[in-house]
Amino acid sequence: MRHFATGAAPHWPARNSVRRVMLLVLAALVPGTAAQVWFFGIGVLLQVLLAVAFALAIEAAALRLRGQPLRPFLGDGSAAVTGWLFALCLPPLAPWWLALVGMLAAIGLAKHLYGGLGHNLFNPAMVGYAVVLVSFPLEASRWLAPAGLAATQVTVAEAFAAIFAGLPPGAGWDAVTGATPLSTLRELAGAGRTLAEVRGDPVFGDFGGRGWEWSANFFALGGIVLCLLRVADWRTPVAVLGATVALSLPFWLADPGLHPSPLQHVFSGALVLAAFFIATDPVSGCTTPRGRWIFGIGVAVLTLAIRRWGGYPDGVAFAVLLMNAAAPMIDRLTPPRIFGRRRAREPADGA
């Protein structure tokens, strides 16, 4: 008689492990990251390497302090994903210590202070980004102009000097940096310019921000692959992007000279990245099917509200963190029907 190794009932081996999921997420981030490097320079890659290195070092230190083994947790890829996502939110020439501060907040505070992997209430990458954005607004908002718009291109040597020594590029910061599309939109609209005039600024592309829209397209491509592989649940990104379009479309149709188009909202900031890679976090997001719809819609509503009335041009990070706080209650109020039980209003047999 042959014997076959089986797992616990129902004798179906688990399809995913933490390591496999994280490696797939990292692979899905590559196309969007490559697009960001193409438009914003080698500094993007340097920020990723810095943040991932700091994330692994702080993860190891926290595990030592907690008396946990290093090998299984350092090798599961979760710290690398946190560092990579955080780095994509930073300006390419941000000083090196910004990544250090962000990872101390993300890994040390948001992750291990709550008990480590699987216990964190808030998304660690967004906690790290929110901390540096609030604490160091100048360094966290000094974005390079996309390729083709800057007066001069930053060389690899200048990128290293700016990141590690704090030296401005040879032509100076003003020659290589510029406002992001959402910042430009806020500033010019606040000055009384119509959106038709605002969109005449060269920082805007076909749908959203020049360079930003292509990065968003490639992040969406990687995110769709994750959904097809069932690594990420499709409901959350569909809810985020669908609600953004549905809520902004009536205002744009009513007055296109005052309100940005839905595509402008989707392709000008970090909304696509957040929809597929951050809001889908299974730990800090919702886990029930209906809860994921509510979570995604909430991220969209809060993002649009912050962009319209808040003090930050994008607001995606704060929207995600606010919905993280609401996720446990949403899950509690939206439990799925247990197999074999009737729905709340379903009549009993023979009634």
N, C-alpha and C positions, 0 to 999 in steps of 0.2 A: 504494500500500500504506500502511495506517495503522500507526503505531507507538504502542505503549502503554508507559508508564513502569512498570517493574517493579523490585522489590527483589531482594535476593539470594535464591538458592534457599531454600525452595521457591516463591519468587515470591508470597509472601503478605505484605502490609504489616503492620507491627506494629500491634496494636489499641490499645495503651496507650503513653503517654509518662509520664515522671515528673510533669510538670505536670498532665496530665489526672487521674492517680491522686490526686495531692495535693489538687486542687480538689474531686474527688468525696468524698474523706475529710473535707475541711473542710465541705462541704455536708451530709454525713451527721452531723456533730457538732452542727449547728444545732438540731435538735429537742431533744436532751438538754440542750444548753446553755441553751436557752430555758426548759425546765422547771426547771433549776437556778436561773436568775435569778428565776423566778416564786416559788420557795420560799425562796430565800436572799438575794434582793435584788440591787440594781444592782452591788454589789461584785464579784459573779462576772464581770460583763461588764468591769469595770475591770481585774480581774486578767488576763483574756484579752488585752485591749488592751495592757497593760503587758508581759506576757510575750512577746507576738508582736513588739512594738516592740524589746524588748531582744534577742530572738532574731535579728531581721534586722540590727540594729546589730552584734552580735557576729559574726554570719556574715560581714558585709561586712569587718570588721576582720581576721578570720581568713583570708579569701580574699586580702586585700591582703598579709598577712604571708607567705602561701604563693605569692604571685605568680600567682594564678588570676584569671580574668576575673569581674567581679561580676555582670553582667547575666544570664547563663544560670542561675547558681546561686541568685541572689536571687529570680529569677522562677519557680523550679521549685516553690515552695510547701512544700518540706520543712522549712525553718526555721519557717514559720508553723504547720505541723502540730505540730512539737515544742513550740513555745510554747503553743499552744492546749491540748494534752493536759496539759502541766505545770500550766497555770493552773487546770484543772478539779480538780486535786488539792489546791489551796490553799484555806484558809479565805477567805471573801469579803473580810474586812477585814485580811488579812495586810499588813504594811508593804511598801512598794514595793521596798525593797532585797532582799526575799526573792526576788522575781522576777529581779532582777539576778544574785544569787548562783546561783540555780538555772540560769539560762541560761548563765552562765559555765561551770558544770560540764557542762551538757548539750551546748551547741554547741562551746565551746572545748575541753573535756576529752574528753567521750565521743564526739564526732563528728570534729573536725578533728585532734585528736592521733592518731587512728587512720588518718587519710588522707582524711577527708571523706566525702561522701555515697556509700553503698554499701560502705564499708570498716569501719564501726563494729561492734564486737563486741557492745556492750550498747545497749539502747534508750536514746537520749539523754534523753527526757522522764523516764524512770524513774530514770536516774542523777541528774538534777537534783533530782527530788523526794526521793530517798533522801538526798542531801547535805544539803538544807535540813531534812529531818525529823530526821536524826541531829544536826545541828549546832545547830538552833534549834527544839527540840521544843515550847516554849511557843507561839512565834509560828506554827508550822506545824500546831498542833492546836487553835487557838482558833476553833472553828466557831460560827457563828450558829445559834440555834435556828430551826427551820423556821417558815414563816409560820403564825401562829395560836398559837404556843407562847410566843413571847417576850413579856415584860411590856410592851415598847414596840417599835415599829418604827424601824429606822434610816433616816433621811432621806438623800437624795442628798448634801447638804452634809456630814452627819456621816460618810458613807462616804468622801468625799474627804479630810476632815480626819483620819480614822483611818488611811487608807492612806498619805497623803503627809506628814502632820505627826505621826503617832503619837498623836493625841489620842483618848481614849476617847469613845464616844458620850455624849450628854448624860445618859443614865440610868446610865452606867457599864457596864463590861464584864459584870458579873454579871447585869445585867438583860437583856442581848441575846444572850449566848452560852450554850451548853449542851453537854453531852457528846453525842457521836455515838451512834447506836444500838449500835454494836459496843463502844464504850467503856462505855456504860451496862450492857450485857450483862456485860462483864467485871467491872466494879466490883460490881454487885449480886450476881452469881453468886459472886464471891469473898467476899462478906459473908454467904454462906449462904442467900441467897434462892433459891427455886425459880424455874424459868423461867415458870411461870404467874404468879407474883408480879412477876417482872421485866417481862413483857409488859404488865402493867397500867400501866407508865410511859407517859405521853402521847407520848413520843418515838417510840413504835412505831405503825406503821400496820396495814394489813390483812395484809400478807405480810412486810414488813421494816420499815425505818425510815420514819417519816413524812416525806414529801418525797423521800427517797432512792429509794423504790420507784418513784415516778413518773418520776424522772430516769432510773433504770435501764431502765424500759420504753421511754422515748423513745430512749435510746442503743441499745437492742436493735433498735428499729425502723430507725434509721439503719444499724446494722451489718448487718441482714438485707438491706437494699437493696444494700450493698456486696458482699455474698456473691452476690446474684442477678446483679449486674453483673460478677461475677468479678474485682472489684478485690481482695477478700479471699477467702481459701480457707475454705470452710465447716467444714472438719475441725477447725481449731484451736478456734473458739468452741464447737462442739458438744462437743469433748473437755473443754474447761475446765468448762463448765456441767454437762455430763452426768456427769463424774467427781465434781464437787462434790456433786451430788444423790445419786449412787450410793454415795459414801463416807459421807455424813452421814445418809442415810436409815436404815440399820440401827441406828445408835446412837440416833437419835431415836425409832424404834419401840420399842427396848428400854427406854429410860428418857426419856420426853419432859419429865420434870421436871428433868433434868440436862443434856441435850444439845439445842442449838438445832435447829429444823427445817431441812430443806434450803432451803425458800424464805427463811427468815431469813438463811441464809448468802448466798444469791444476791442478795437485794434490800436488804441493809443496808449495803453498802460499795461499793467500786469494782470489784467482780468483773465485772459486765456490761460496763462501760467497758473494762476490761483485756482481756476475752475477745474483743471485736470490734475494738478499735482499737489495742491495744498488743501482745498476744500474736500478732497476725496480721502484725506487721511483717516484711516479706520479707527484710530485711537481718539483723536480730538474732535472728530466729526460725529455725525449721527450714524446709527447702525440699522435702524428699521427702514423699510422701503418708503413709507410715507414721511418719516423723519428726514430722509435725505432730500426729498422734494422741498420740505419746509426749510431745511438748512440752506440749500442752494438759493432758494428765493430770498431768504433773509440776507444772505451775503450780497445778492444783487441790489436789494432795496437799500441796505446800509451803504454800499459803495456809491450808489447814485446820490444818496443824501449827503454823504461826506463831500463828494465832488461838487455838489451844488451849494451847500451851506457850510461845510466844514473848513478847517484851516489847512488842509492838505490837498494837493491837486488830484491824487489818486485815491487813497483811502481803502484800498483792498485789504491791506494787512490788518487795519483796525476792524474792518467789517468781519473778517474771518475770526479774529480774537473774540469779538463780541458774540458771534454765533457759537464759538467754542464754549463760552460760558453758559449758553442756553441749551447746548446739545443734550446734556443728561436729562433735563426736564422734557425736552421734545421727545426723546426716546421713551420716556416713561408714559407720556400721553399718547403715543402712537404705536402701541404694541401690535404686531401682526396677529391674525387669528390663529389660534392653536389648531393643529390638524385634528379633526374629529369633533371639534366643538362648533356649535352653531354661531352665526353672526349675532350681534346684539339684538337685531329686530327680526331675525329669522324665526318663524313659528315652529313650535315643536311638532314632531310626527303626530298626525291624526288630529291636529288642532284645526 
